[in-house]
Amino acid sequence: MAVLDSLHEGCQVVGFDYRYLYVNDSVARQGQKTREQLLHRTMMECYPGIENTPMFAVLRRCMEEREHDRLINAFDHVDGSRGWFELRFVPVPEGVCILSLDVTERRRAEEALARSEEQLRHAQKMDAVGRLAGGVAHDFNNLLSVILCYTNLILGELPSDDAHRADLEEIFAAGERAAGLTKELLAFSRQQILEPKILDLNKVIGGMEKLLGRLLGADVELTTLLAPQLGKVRADPGQIEQVVMNLAVNARDAMPTGGKLTIQTSDVELDEDYARAHLGVTAGPHVMVAVSDTGVGMNRDTVARAFEPFFTTKERGKGTGLGLSTVFGIVQQSGGHIWLYSEPGHGTTFKVYLPRTDAVSNSPSSRPRPLESVSGSETILLVEDDDQVRAVVKGILRRQGYTVIEAPSAGEALLANEQHRDPIQLLLSDVVLPRMSGPDLADRIRLSRPEVKVLFMSGYTDEAITRHGLLGSGVPFVQKPITPDLLARRVREVLGR
């Protein structure tokens, strides 16, 4: 018995009447009871309800059929905690001997690993979908640039009473709506241009209260709980407003008969344990914005797909399925993390965590002077690999009086730069070009023309370009899809600097 008492593995002998005939110290420790509390008492007396567990069913079968068996058993302790034990059932003359090994830590490690693997698979899936969405948006923005520009140019030449004018205006309006969808796709894929500033989220949310009240309607009660002395974050104010707006719209739609929407802010510290449990999270000080509703809630499957683009539980024609995916992309691109909890019938809570910053102010920016004219006579080197986009941009610029030298690639642009002896005032280039990026091309051209000004355009922002510092560096940029007015004004602004 001394040997059995010294075993790390639990050993207990249960009689045919389910009384404990023998337990060693490990069994008492595993069950959080003393040996005296267990011996000569039935299992049902010591652990009420145990007779309804899978473990007891295996024990009964072993008693009756006198066969060995084994089981991984989850056991709820009297203190409310849960442990896992590997049990082996061995028939003995007195009844059944149960050998038990505590595998709680191993089970928790396995579950943590499984959660991490699931989060990694989800992150990889979202990243793959994001790359696909960004690529589609990029190509679609090129097509929309052609559609919007030519439609706008034709409208500018048609008399107001032309019979085709209304049709063209509908085409232009549809193109603008499509441009809005591509913008949301770019937000999801984290490939949009951001203009981050030092923000007080309390002020951002406070400035939106009236708008949110009108958006939610009279049957939804809006409550804001804004923490005093809230820390600052570095983010694009327009994008943060879009995050709050999209979450509010999602909450409103989940409360068709009315309810309560609560927006709360607070400073939080995300520790290493939280960071390990949530892929992509960096431990440290954050500012949290929580948006909670009392709506219909979501089941587990819906929660798992909530941030996927085009996934929606709304009726056909009631939504694009891009609202939450846009929120996800903006938060990710801002260096933050979003967490979702929901139960059917009990509402939903979204928590947005953005890294806290110690910076206190934004660098001053000079306001551009109002443009007297969008026309000019300068020479522009246009570099765009899409033939249709290049053609329409060249046509717009020439209508405004500019001399345009066009090139479909960086190599041909460098050759044109060498052959053109007269001044070139502006390089207008797509960001992403075959074999050489727009920024690299600009650096090469500036070696021979240090005075040349640069304006980039693109249907998306390549991750590598973002990493190399194009964004936030003050380099002028025009986002596709472009329109004649947008392009002409942006070109004139850059040349007038």
BAKOL-148791 format. One record per residue (C-alpha): residue number from 0; residue in one letter; chain; x, y, z. Coordinates in Angstrom, 1 decimal. Example, Ala and Ser with C-alpha at 12.3 -4.5 7.8 and 13.67 -1.06 7.14 Angstrom:
(0, "A", "A", (12.3, -4.5, 7.8))
(1, "S", "A", (13.7, -1.1, 7.1))
***
This chain:
(0, "M", "A", (0.0, 0.0, 0.0))
(1, "A", "A", (2.9, 2.4, 0.7))
(2, "V", "A", (4.0, 2.0, -2.9))
(3, "L", "A", (0.5, 2.7, -4.2))
(4, "D", "A", (0.2, 5.8, -1.9))
(5, "S", "A", (3.4, 7.2, -3.3))
(6, "L", "A", (2.3, 7.0, -6.9))
(7, "H", "A", (1.8, 10.1, -8.9))
(8, "E", "A", (-1.0, 8.3, -10.7))
(9, "G", "A", (-4.3, 7.9, -8.9))
(10, "C", "A", (-5.4, 4.4, -7.8))
(11, "Q", "A", (-8.8, 3.6, -6.5))
(12, "V", "A", (-10.8, 0.4, -6.0))
(13, "V", "A", (-14.6, 0.6, -6.3))
(14, "G", "A", (-16.7, -2.2, -5.1))
(15, "F", "A", (-19.7, -3.7, -6.9))
(16, "D", "A", (-22.0, -1.4, -4.9))
(17, "Y", "A", (-19.8, 1.6, -6.1))
(18, "R", "A", (-18.3, 2.2, -2.7))
(19, "Y", "A", (-14.7, 3.3, -2.4))
(20, "L", "A", (-12.8, 0.4, -1.0))
(21, "Y", "A", (-9.3, 2.0, -1.5))
(22, "V", "A", (-8.0, 5.3, -2.7))
(23, "N", "A", (-4.4, 6.5, -2.6))
(24, "D", "A", (-3.3, 10.1, -1.9))
(25, "S", "A", (-3.3, 11.1, -5.6))
(26, "V", "A", (-7.0, 10.2, -6.0))
(27, "A", "A", (-7.9, 12.3, -2.9))
(28, "R", "A", (-5.9, 15.2, -4.3))
(29, "Q", "A", (-7.4, 14.8, -7.8))
(30, "G", "A", (-10.9, 14.8, -6.4))
(31, "Q", "A", (-10.2, 17.6, -3.9))
(32, "K", "A", (-11.4, 15.5, -1.0))
(33, "T", "A", (-9.7, 13.7, 1.9))
(34, "R", "A", (-9.3, 9.9, 1.9))
(35, "E", "A", (-11.6, 9.8, 5.0))
(36, "Q", "A", (-14.3, 11.6, 3.0))
(37, "L", "A", (-14.2, 9.0, 0.3))
(38, "L", "A", (-13.5, 5.6, 1.9))
(39, "H", "A", (-16.6, 3.3, 2.4))
(40, "R", "A", (-18.9, 5.8, 0.9))
(41, "T", "A", (-20.5, 5.4, -2.6))
(42, "M", "A", (-19.4, 7.5, -5.5))
(43, "M", "A", (-22.9, 9.0, -5.8))
(44, "E", "A", (-22.7, 10.2, -2.1))
(45, "C", "A", (-19.3, 11.8, -2.7))
(46, "Y", "A", (-19.9, 13.3, -6.1))
(47, "P", "A", (-23.7, 13.8, -6.7))
(48, "G", "A", (-24.7, 13.4, -10.3))
(49, "I", "A", (-21.7, 11.3, -11.2))
(50, "E", "A", (-24.0, 8.4, -12.1))
(51, "N", "A", (-25.1, 10.4, -15.2))
(52, "T", "A", (-21.6, 10.9, -16.6))
(53, "P", "A", (-19.9, 9.0, -19.4))
(54, "M", "A", (-17.3, 7.9, -16.9))
(55, "F", "A", (-19.9, 6.1, -14.8))
(56, "A", "A", (-21.3, 4.4, -17.8))
(57, "V", "A", (-17.9, 2.9, -18.7))
(58, "L", "A", (-17.4, 1.9, -15.1))
(59, "R", "A", (-20.8, 0.1, -15.0))
(60, "R", "A", (-20.0, -1.7, -18.2))
(61, "C", "A", (-16.7, -2.8, -16.8))
(62, "M", "A", (-18.4, -4.1, -13.7))
(63, "E", "A", (-20.9, -6.1, -15.7))
(64, "E", "A", (-18.8, -7.4, -18.5))
(65, "R", "A", (-15.4, -7.7, -16.6))
(66, "E", "A", (-13.5, -6.1, -19.5))
(67, "H", "A", (-10.7, -3.5, -19.5))
(68, "D", "A", (-11.5, 0.0, -20.8))
(69, "R", "A", (-10.1, 3.5, -20.9))
(70, "L", "A", (-11.4, 7.0, -21.1))
(71, "I", "A", (-10.4, 10.7, -21.1))
(72, "N", "A", (-12.8, 12.2, -18.5))
(73, "A", "A", (-13.7, 15.8, -17.9))
(74, "F", "A", (-14.3, 16.3, -14.1))
(75, "D", "A", (-15.9, 19.4, -12.5))
(76, "H", "A", (-14.4, 20.0, -9.1))
(77, "V", "A", (-16.3, 21.2, -6.1))
(78, "D", "A", (-14.5, 24.6, -6.4))
(79, "G", "A", (-16.0, 25.1, -9.9))
(80, "S", "A", (-12.8, 24.4, -11.9))
(81, "R", "A", (-12.5, 21.6, -14.5))
(82, "G", "A", (-9.9, 19.0, -14.8))
(83, "W", "A", (-9.2, 16.2, -17.3))
(84, "F", "A", (-8.1, 12.7, -16.3))
(85, "E", "A", (-7.0, 9.8, -18.3))
(86, "L", "A", (-8.8, 6.8, -16.7))
(87, "R", "A", (-8.0, 3.1, -17.1))
(88, "F", "A", (-10.6, 0.6, -15.8))
(89, "V", "A", (-9.2, -2.8, -14.7))
(90, "P", "A", (-11.6, -5.5, -13.3))
(91, "V", "A", (-10.4, -6.9, -9.9))
(92, "P", "A", (-12.1, -9.5, -7.6))
(93, "E", "A", (-13.5, -6.8, -5.3))
(94, "G", "A", (-14.9, -4.8, -8.2))
(95, "V", "A", (-13.0, -2.4, -10.5))
(96, "C", "A", (-9.6, -0.7, -10.0))
(97, "I", "A", (-9.5, 2.8, -11.7))
(98, "L", "A", (-6.1, 4.3, -12.5))
(99, "S", "A", (-6.3, 8.0, -13.1))
(100, "L", "A", (-3.6, 10.4, -14.5))
(101, "D", "A", (-4.2, 14.1, -14.3))
(102, "V", "A", (-3.8, 15.5, -17.9))
(103, "T", "A", (-5.3, 18.9, -17.2))
(104, "E", "A", (-2.3, 20.9, -18.2))
(105, "R", "A", (-1.7, 18.8, -21.3))
(106, "R", "A", (-5.3, 19.2, -22.3))
(107, "R", "A", (-5.2, 23.0, -21.8))
(108, "A", "A", (-2.0, 23.2, -23.8))
(109, "E", "A", (-3.6, 21.2, -26.6))
(110, "E", "A", (-6.7, 23.4, -26.6))
(111, "A", "A", (-4.6, 26.5, -26.6))
(112, "L", "A", (-2.7, 25.1, -29.6))
(113, "A", "A", (-5.9, 24.2, -31.3))
(114, "R", "A", (-7.2, 27.8, -30.8))
(115, "S", "A", (-4.0, 29.2, -32.1))
(116, "E", "A", (-4.1, 27.0, -35.2))
(117, "E", "A", (-7.8, 27.9, -35.8))
(118, "Q", "A", (-6.9, 31.6, -35.5))
(119, "L", "A", (-4.0, 31.2, -37.8))
(120, "R", "A", (-6.2, 29.4, -40.4))
(121, "H", "A", (-8.8, 32.1, -40.1))
(122, "A", "A", (-6.1, 34.8, -40.4))
(123, "Q", "A", (-4.7, 33.1, -43.5))
(124, "K", "A", (-8.1, 32.8, -45.0))
(125, "M", "A", (-8.9, 36.5, -44.3))
(126, "D", "A", (-5.5, 37.5, -45.8))
(127, "A", "A", (-6.1, 35.4, -48.9))
(128, "V", "A", (-9.6, 36.9, -49.3))
(129, "G", "A", (-8.2, 40.3, -48.7))
(130, "R", "A", (-5.5, 39.9, -51.4))
(131, "L", "A", (-8.2, 38.7, -53.8))
(132, "A", "A", (-10.4, 41.6, -52.9))
(133, "G", "A", (-7.6, 44.1, -53.3))
(134, "G", "A", (-6.7, 42.8, -56.7))
(135, "V", "A", (-10.3, 42.8, -57.9))
(136, "A", "A", (-10.7, 46.3, -56.6))
(137, "H", "A", (-7.5, 47.5, -58.3))
(138, "D", "A", (-8.6, 46.1, -61.7))
(139, "F", "A", (-12.1, 47.3, -61.3))
(140, "N", "A", (-10.9, 50.8, -60.4))
(141, "N", "A", (-9.1, 50.9, -63.7))
(142, "L", "A", (-12.3, 50.0, -65.5))
(143, "L", "A", (-14.3, 52.5, -63.5))
(144, "S", "A", (-11.8, 55.2, -64.3))
(145, "V", "A", (-12.4, 54.7, -68.0))
(146, "I", "A", (-16.2, 54.5, -67.6))
(147, "L", "A", (-16.4, 57.6, -65.3))
(148, "C", "A", (-14.0, 59.7, -67.3))
(149, "Y", "A", (-15.5, 59.1, -70.7))
(150, "T", "A", (-19.0, 59.5, -69.4))
(151, "N", "A", (-18.1, 62.7, -67.6))
(152, "L", "A", (-16.4, 64.1, -70.8))
(153, "I", "A", (-19.4, 63.3, -72.9))
(154, "L", "A", (-21.7, 64.9, -70.4))
(155, "G", "A", (-19.6, 68.0, -70.4))
(156, "E", "A", (-20.2, 68.4, -74.2))
(157, "L", "A", (-23.9, 67.5, -74.3))
(158, "P", "A", (-26.5, 70.3, -74.1))
(159, "S", "A", (-28.8, 70.1, -71.1))
(160, "D", "A", (-31.8, 69.1, -73.1))
(161, "D", "A", (-30.1, 66.3, -75.0))
(162, "A", "A", (-32.2, 63.1, -75.1))
(163, "H", "A", (-29.2, 60.9, -74.0))
(164, "R", "A", (-28.2, 63.1, -71.1))
(165, "A", "A", (-30.4, 61.3, -68.5))
(166, "D", "A", (-29.1, 57.9, -69.6))
(167, "L", "A", (-25.5, 59.0, -69.3))
(168, "E", "A", (-26.1, 60.5, -65.9))
(169, "E", "A", (-27.5, 57.1, -64.7))
(170, "I", "A", (-24.4, 55.4, -66.0))
(171, "F", "A", (-22.2, 57.9, -64.1))
(172, "A", "A", (-24.2, 57.5, -60.9))
(173, "A", "A", (-23.9, 53.7, -61.2))
(174, "G", "A", (-20.2, 54.0, -61.7))
(175, "E", "A", (-19.9, 56.1, -58.6))
(176, "R", "A", (-21.9, 53.5, -56.6))
(177, "A", "A", (-19.5, 50.8, -57.9))
(178, "A", "A", (-16.6, 53.0, -56.8))
(179, "G", "A", (-18.0, 53.1, -53.3))
(180, "L", "A", (-18.0, 49.3, -53.3))
(181, "T", "A", (-14.4, 49.1, -54.4))
(182, "K", "A", (-13.5, 51.5, -51.7))
(183, "E", "A", (-15.0, 49.1, -49.1))
(184, "L", "A", (-13.1, 46.2, -50.7))
(185, "L", "A", (-9.9, 48.2, -50.4))
(186, "A", "A", (-10.7, 48.9, -46.7))
(187, "F", "A", (-11.2, 45.2, -46.0))
(188, "S", "A", (-8.0, 44.3, -47.8))
(189, "R", "A", (-6.0, 46.9, -45.9))
(190, "Q", "A", (-4.9, 48.5, -49.2))
(191, "Q", "A", (-6.4, 52.0, -49.0))
(192, "I", "A", (-4.7, 55.3, -48.4))
(193, "L", "A", (-4.9, 56.5, -44.8))
(194, "E", "A", (-4.1, 59.9, -43.4))
(195, "P", "A", (-3.5, 59.2, -39.7))
(196, "K", "A", (-3.6, 61.9, -37.1))
(197, "I", "A", (-3.4, 62.0, -33.3))
(198, "L", "A", (-7.0, 61.5, -32.1))
(199, "D", "A", (-9.1, 61.7, -29.0))
(200, "L", "A", (-11.7, 59.1, -29.7))
(201, "N", "A", (-14.0, 60.7, -27.2))
(202, "K", "A", (-14.2, 63.8, -29.4))
(203, "V", "A", (-14.7, 61.7, -32.5))
(204, "I", "A", (-17.6, 59.8, -31.0))
(205, "G", "A", (-19.0, 63.0, -29.3))
(206, "G", "A", (-19.0, 64.7, -32.6))
(207, "M", "A", (-21.0, 61.9, -34.1))
(208, "E", "A", (-23.8, 61.6, -31.5))
(209, "K", "A", (-26.4, 63.8, -33.4))
(210, "L", "A", (-25.7, 62.0, -36.6))
(211, "L", "A", (-25.9, 58.6, -34.9))
(212, "G", "A", (-29.1, 59.5, -33.3))
(213, "R", "A", (-30.7, 60.4, -36.6))
(214, "L", "A", (-29.3, 57.2, -38.2))
(215, "L", "A", (-30.6, 54.9, -35.4))
(216, "G", "A", (-34.1, 56.3, -35.3))
(217, "A", "A", (-36.4, 57.1, -32.4))
(218, "D", "A", (-36.9, 53.5, -31.3))
(219, "V", "A", (-33.2, 52.9, -30.5))
(220, "E", "A", (-31.8, 54.4, -27.4))
(221, "L", "A", (-28.2, 55.6, -27.8))
(222, "T", "A", (-26.0, 55.8, -24.7))
(223, "T", "A", (-22.3, 56.9, -24.7))
(224, "L", "A", (-20.1, 56.1, -21.7))
(225, "L", "A", (-16.9, 58.0, -22.5))
(226, "A", "A", (-14.0, 57.5, -20.1))
(227, "P", "A", (-12.5, 60.8, -18.7))
(228, "Q", "A", (-8.8, 61.4, -19.5))
(229, "L", "A", (-8.8, 58.9, -22.4))
(230, "G", "A", (-5.5, 58.2, -24.1))
(231, "K", "A", (-4.8, 59.2, -27.7))
(232, "V", "A", (-4.5, 57.0, -30.7))
(233, "R", "A", (-2.9, 57.5, -34.2))
(234, "A", "A", (-5.5, 56.9, -36.8))
(235, "D", "A", (-7.4, 58.3, -39.8))
(236, "P", "A", (-10.3, 60.3, -38.3))
(237, "G", "A", (-12.6, 59.6, -41.4))
(238, "Q", "A", (-11.9, 55.9, -41.2))
(239, "I", "A", (-12.6, 55.7, -37.5))
(240, "E", "A", (-15.9, 57.5, -38.1))
(241, "Q", "A", (-16.7, 54.9, -40.7))
(242, "V", "A", (-15.9, 52.1, -38.2))
(243, "V", "A", (-18.3, 53.6, -35.6))
(244, "M", "A", (-20.9, 54.3, -38.3))
(245, "N", "A", (-20.8, 50.8, -39.8))
(246, "L", "A", (-21.0, 49.2, -36.3))
(247, "A", "A", (-24.0, 51.4, -35.5))
(248, "V", "A", (-25.8, 50.5, -38.7))
(249, "N", "A", (-25.1, 46.8, -38.1))
(250, "A", "A", (-26.6, 47.2, -34.6))
(251, "R", "A", (-29.6, 49.1, -35.8))
(252, "D", "A", (-30.4, 46.3, -38.3))
(253, "A", "A", (-30.1, 43.8, -35.5))
(254, "M", "A", (-32.8, 45.6, -33.5))
(255, "P", "A", (-35.8, 45.9, -36.0))
(256, "T", "A", (-38.2, 46.6, -33.2))
(257, "G", "A", (-36.0, 48.9, -31.2))
(258, "G", "A", (-33.5, 48.5, -28.4))
(259, "K", "A", (-30.4, 50.0, -26.9))
(260, "L", "A", (-27.1, 50.8, -28.4))
(261, "T", "A", (-24.2, 51.6, -26.0))
(262, "I", "A", (-20.8, 53.1, -27.1))
(263, "Q", "A", (-18.1, 53.0, -24.4))
(264, "T", "A", (-14.5, 54.1, -24.4))
(265, "S", "A", (-11.7, 53.2, -21.9))
(266, "D", "A", (-8.0, 52.8, -21.6))
(267, "V", "A", (-7.0, 49.1, -21.4))
(268, "E", "A", (-3.8, 47.2, -21.1))
(269, "L", "A", (-3.6, 44.1, -23.2))
(270, "D", "A", (-1.3, 41.6, -21.5))
(271, "E", "A", (0.9, 38.9, -22.9))
(272, "D", "A", (-1.7, 36.2, -22.2))
(273, "Y", "A", (-4.3, 38.1, -24.2))
(274, "A", "A", (-1.8, 38.6, -27.0))
(275, "R", "A", (-0.9, 34.9, -27.1))
(276, "A", "A", (-4.6, 34.0, -27.3))
(277, "H", "A", (-5.4, 36.4, -30.1))
(278, "L", "A", (-3.3, 36.2, -33.2))
(279, "G", "A", (-1.8, 39.4, -34.4))
(280, "V", "A", (-2.3, 41.3, -31.2))
(281, "T", "A", (0.6, 43.2, -29.6))
(282, "A", "A", (0.6, 43.5, -25.8))
(283, "G", "A", (0.6, 47.0, -24.4))
(284, "P", "A", (-1.5, 50.0, -23.7))
(285, "H", "A", (-4.6, 50.4, -26.0))
(286, "V", "A", (-7.7, 52.5, -26.2))
(287, "M", "A", (-10.9, 50.5, -26.5))
(288, "V", "A", (-14.2, 51.4, -28.2))
(289, "A", "A", (-17.0, 49.0, -27.4))
(290, "V", "A", (-20.2, 49.0, -29.3))
(291, "S", "A", (-23.0, 46.9, -27.8))
(292, "D", "A", (-26.6, 46.3, -28.8))
(293, "T", "A", (-29.6, 44.5, -27.4))
(294, "G", "A", (-30.5, 42.9, -30.8))
(295, "V", "A", (-31.1, 39.5, -32.1))
(296, "G", "A", (-27.5, 38.4, -31.7))
(297, "M", "A", (-25.6, 35.8, -33.8))
(298, "N", "A", (-24.9, 32.1, -33.5))
(299, "R", "A", (-21.4, 30.7, -33.5))
(300, "D", "A", (-21.3, 30.0, -37.3))
(301, "T", "A", (-22.4, 33.6, -38.1))
(302, "V", "A", (-19.8, 35.0, -35.7))
(303, "A", "A", (-17.0, 33.0, -37.4))
(304, "R", "A", (-17.9, 34.5, -40.8))
(305, "A", "A", (-19.0, 38.0, -39.7))
(306, "F", "A", (-16.0, 39.8, -41.1))
(307, "E", "A", (-15.9, 38.0, -44.5))
(308, "P", "A", (-16.7, 40.3, -47.4))
(309, "F", "A", (-20.1, 39.8, -49.0))
(310, "F", "A", (-21.3, 37.6, -46.2))
(311, "T", "A", (-24.6, 38.8, -44.8))
(312, "T", "A", (-27.6, 37.4, -43.0))
(313, "K", "A", (-29.9, 40.2, -44.4))
(314, "E", "A", (-32.5, 39.7, -47.1))
(315, "R", "A", (-31.3, 39.9, -50.6))
(316, "G", "A", (-31.0, 43.5, -51.7))
(317, "K", "A", (-30.9, 44.7, -48.1))
(318, "G", "A", (-27.1, 45.0, -47.8))
(319, "T", "A", (-23.7, 44.5, -49.6))
(320, "G", "A", (-22.1, 42.3, -46.9))
(321, "L", "A", (-19.2, 44.7, -46.8))
(322, "G", "A", (-19.9, 46.7, -43.6))
(323, "L", "A", (-18.2, 44.5, -41.1))
(324, "S", "A", (-15.4, 43.5, -43.5))
(325, "T", "A", (-14.7, 47.2, -44.0))
(326, "V", "A", (-14.5, 47.7, -40.2))
(327, "F", "A", (-12.1, 44.7, -39.9))
(328, "G", "A", (-9.8, 46.1, -42.6))
(329, "I", "A", (-9.7, 49.6, -41.2))
(330, "V", "A", (-8.9, 48.4, -37.7))
(331, "Q", "A", (-6.2, 46.0, -39.0))
(332, "Q", "A", (-4.6, 48.7, -41.2))
(333, "S", "A", (-4.6, 51.1, -38.2))
(334, "G", "A", (-2.6, 48.6, -36.2))
(335, "G", "A", (-5.5, 47.6, -34.0))
(336, "H", "A", (-7.6, 44.5, -33.2))
(337, "I", "A", (-11.3, 43.9, -33.2))
(338, "W", "A", (-13.1, 41.3, -31.0))
(339, "L", "A", (-16.7, 40.1, -31.3))
(340, "Y", "A", (-19.0, 38.4, -28.8))
(341, "S", "A", (-22.6, 37.5, -29.5))
(342, "E", "A", (-25.3, 35.1, -28.4))
(343, "P", "A", (-28.6, 34.6, -30.1))
(344, "G", "A", (-31.3, 36.6, -28.4))
(345, "H", "A", (-28.8, 38.4, -26.1))
(346, "G", "A", (-27.3, 41.0, -28.4))
(347, "T", "A", (-23.8, 41.6, -29.7))
(348, "T", "A", (-20.7, 43.5, -28.5))
(349, "F", "A", (-17.8, 44.6, -30.8))
(350, "K", "A", (-14.6, 45.8, -29.1))
(351, "V", "A", (-12.1, 47.8, -31.1))
(352, "Y", "A", (-8.6, 48.1, -29.6))
(353, "L", "A", (-6.2, 50.7, -31.0))
(354, "P", "A", (-2.7, 51.2, -29.8))
(355, "R", "A", (-2.3, 54.1, -27.4))
(356, "T", "A", (0.2, 56.8, -28.3))
(357, "D", "A", (2.1, 59.3, -26.2))
(358, "A", "A", (2.2, 61.9, -29.0))
(359, "V", "A", (0.2, 65.0, -28.2))
(360, "S", "A", (-0.2, 66.9, -31.5))
(361, "N", "A", (-0.2, 66.6, -35.2))
(362, "S", "A", (2.3, 68.3, -37.4))
(363, "P", "A", (0.9, 71.4, -38.9))
(364, "S", "A", (-0.2, 71.2, -42.5))
(365, "S", "A", (-0.5, 74.1, -44.9))
(366, "R", "A", (-3.9, 74.5, -46.5))
(367, "P", "A", (-3.7, 74.6, -50.3))
(368, "R", "A", (-4.8, 77.8, -51.9))
(369, "P", "A", (-8.0, 77.8, -53.9))
(370, "L", "A", (-7.4, 77.0, -57.6))
(371, "E", "A", (-8.2, 79.8, -60.0))
(372, "S", "A", (-8.0, 77.4, -62.9))
(373, "V", "A", (-7.4, 73.7, -63.5))
(374, "S", "A", (-5.8, 74.2, -66.9))
(375, "G", "A", (-2.1, 74.5, -67.7))
(376, "S", "A", (0.6, 74.4, -70.3))
(377, "E", "A", (3.3, 72.3, -68.6))
(378, "T", "A", (4.7, 69.0, -69.8))
(379, "I", "A", (3.7, 65.9, -68.1))
(380, "L", "A", (5.3, 62.4, -68.3))
(381, "L", "A", (2.4, 60.0, -67.9))
(382, "V", "A", (3.3, 56.4, -67.0))
(383, "E", "A", (0.4, 53.9, -66.8))
(384, "D", "A", (0.5, 50.2, -67.9))
(385, "D", "A", (-3.3, 50.0, -68.5))
(386, "D", "A", (-3.8, 51.1, -72.1))
(387, "Q", "A", (-7.4, 52.3, -71.6))
(388, "V", "A", (-6.6, 54.3, -68.5))
(389, "R", "A", (-3.5, 55.8, -70.1))
(390, "A", "A", (-5.6, 56.9, -73.1))
(391, "V", "A", (-8.3, 58.5, -71.1))
(392, "V", "A", (-5.9, 60.3, -68.7))
(393, "K", "A", (-3.9, 61.6, -71.7))
(394, "G", "A", (-7.1, 62.9, -73.3))
(395, "I", "A", (-8.2, 64.7, -70.1))
(396, "L", "A", (-4.8, 66.3, -69.6))
(397, "R", "A", (-4.5, 67.5, -73.2))
(398, "R", "A", (-8.0, 69.0, -73.0))
(399, "Q", "A", (-6.7, 71.1, -70.1))
(400, "G", "A", (-3.8, 72.4, -72.3))
(401, "Y", "A", (-0.9, 70.2, -71.0))
(402, "T", "A", (1.7, 68.5, -73.2))
(403, "V", "A", (1.6, 64.8, -72.5))
(404, "I", "A", (4.4, 62.3, -73.0))
(405, "E", "A", (3.0, 58.8, -72.4))
(406, "A", "A", (4.8, 55.6, -71.5))
(407, "P", "A", (3.3, 52.1, -70.7))
(408, "S", "A", (6.2, 51.0, -68.5))
(409, "A", "A", (9.0, 52.4, -66.3))
(410, "G", "A", (11.6, 51.4, -68.9))
(411, "E", "A", (9.9, 53.3, -71.7))
(412, "A", "A", (9.4, 56.2, -69.3))
(413, "L", "A", (13.2, 56.4, -68.6))
(414, "L", "A", (13.9, 56.3, -72.3))
(415, "A", "A", (11.4, 59.1, -73.0))
(416, "N", "A", (12.9, 61.1, -70.2))
(417, "E", "A", (16.4, 60.8, -71.8))
(418, "Q", "A", (15.1, 61.7, -75.3))
(419, "H", "A", (13.1, 64.7, -74.3))
(420, "R", "A", (15.4, 67.7, -74.1))
(421, "D", "A", (12.9, 70.2, -72.9))
(422, "P", "A", (11.7, 70.5, -69.2))
(423, "I", "A", (9.3, 68.0, -67.8))
(424, "Q", "A", (7.3, 69.6, -64.9))
(425, "L", "A", (5.4, 66.6, -63.6))
(426, "L", "A", (5.7, 62.8, -63.5))
(427, "L", "A", (2.2, 61.3, -63.2))
(428, "S", "A", (2.7, 57.6, -62.6))
(429, "D", "A", (0.8, 54.6, -61.3))
(430, "V", "A", (2.3, 53.3, -58.1))
(431, "V", "A", (2.5, 49.6, -59.2))
(432, "L", "A", (4.2, 49.1, -62.5))
(433, "P", "A", (5.8, 45.9, -64.1))
(434, "R", "A", (9.4, 45.4, -63.0))
(435, "M", "A", (9.8, 48.8, -61.3))
(436, "S", "A", (7.5, 50.6, -58.9))
(437, "G", "A", (6.4, 54.2, -59.4))
(438, "P", "A", (8.4, 55.5, -56.4))
(439, "D", "A", (11.6, 53.8, -57.8))
(440, "L", "A", (10.9, 55.4, -61.2))
(441, "A", "A", (10.5, 58.8, -59.6))
(442, "D", "A", (13.9, 58.4, -57.9))
(443, "R", "A", (15.6, 57.5, -61.1))
(444, "I", "A", (14.1, 60.4, -63.0))
(445, "R", "A", (15.0, 62.9, -60.2))
(446, "L", "A", (18.6, 62.0, -60.8))
(447, "S", "A", (18.5, 64.0, -64.1))
(448, "R", "A", (15.5, 66.2, -63.3))
(449, "P", "A", (15.7, 67.1, -59.5))
(450, "E", "A", (13.1, 69.8, -60.0))
(451, "V", "A", (10.4, 67.5, -61.4))
(452, "K", "A", (7.2, 67.2, -59.3))
(453, "V", "A", (5.5, 63.8, -58.8))
(454, "L", "A", (1.9, 62.7, -58.5))
(455, "F", "A", (1.1, 59.0, -58.0))
(456, "M", "A", (-2.2, 57.3, -58.8))
(457, "S", "A", (-3.4, 53.8, -58.2))
(458, "G", "A", (-6.4, 51.6, -57.7))
(459, "Y", "A", (-4.8, 50.3, -54.5))
(460, "T", "A", (-1.7, 50.8, -52.3))
(461, "D", "A", (0.8, 47.9, -52.5))
(462, "E", "A", (1.8, 46.6, -49.2))
(463, "A", "A", (5.5, 46.9, -50.1))
(464, "I", "A", (5.1, 50.6, -51.1))
(465, "T", "A", (3.4, 51.2, -47.8))
(466, "R", "A", (6.2, 49.6, -45.9))
(467, "H", "A", (8.8, 51.6, -47.8))
(468, "G", "A", (7.2, 54.9, -46.6))
(469, "L", "A", (5.2, 56.3, -49.5))
(470, "L", "A", (2.2, 56.8, -47.4))
(471, "G", "A", (2.4, 59.5, -44.8))
(472, "S", "A", (5.5, 61.0, -46.5))
(473, "G", "A", (3.6, 63.9, -48.1))
(474, "V", "A", (3.9, 62.5, -51.6))
(475, "P", "A", (0.8, 63.6, -53.6))
(476, "F", "A", (-1.5, 60.7, -54.5))
(477, "V", "A", (-4.8, 60.4, -56.4))
(478, "Q", "A", (-6.9, 57.4, -55.7))
(479, "K", "A", (-8.6, 55.6, -58.6))
(480, "P", "A", (-11.2, 55.5, -59.9))
(481, "I", "A", (-10.4, 59.0, -61.2))
(482, "T", "A", (-12.7, 61.5, -62.8))
(483, "P", "A", (-11.7, 64.4, -65.1))
(484, "D", "A", (-12.4, 67.0, -62.5))
(485, "L", "A", (-10.6, 65.1, -59.7))
(486, "L", "A", (-7.5, 64.5, -61.9))
(487, "A", "A", (-7.4, 68.0, -63.3))
(488, "R", "A", (-7.6, 69.6, -59.9))
(489, "R", "A", (-5.0, 67.3, -58.3))
(490, "V", "A", (-2.6, 67.9, -61.2))
(491, "R", "A", (-3.0, 71.6, -60.9))
(492, "E", "A", (-2.6, 71.5, -57.1))
(493, "V", "A", (0.8, 69.6, -57.4))
(494, "L", "A", (2.1, 71.9, -60.2))
(495, "G", "A", (1.1, 75.0, -58.2))
(496, "R", "A", (3.0, 74.0, -55.1))
***
